[in-house]
Amino acid sequence: MPEYVGRVVYVDALTTDPLAAPVLDRYQTRYIPTSVFVSGAGDVIETYVGPLDETQLRAKLDANVE
């Protein structure tokens, strides 16, 4: 999704990856798939549990990205 470059950071926090532990601890995600939308200040804007198709993801990003 090139239109979000520089405005969105995607983090793949698989629970089996030990490097994901800090993200999982901070945002309390324990279920896959879970999408956590976080502001630039680090505040959770929305948490969505369940799969998102491209249309749904774009709608959520458009609603939350400045």
Buried (B, 14 or more C-beta within 10 A) or exposed (E): EEEBEEEEEEEEBEEEEEEBEEBBEEBEBEEEEBBBBBEEEEEEEEEBEEEBEEEEBBEBBEEEBE
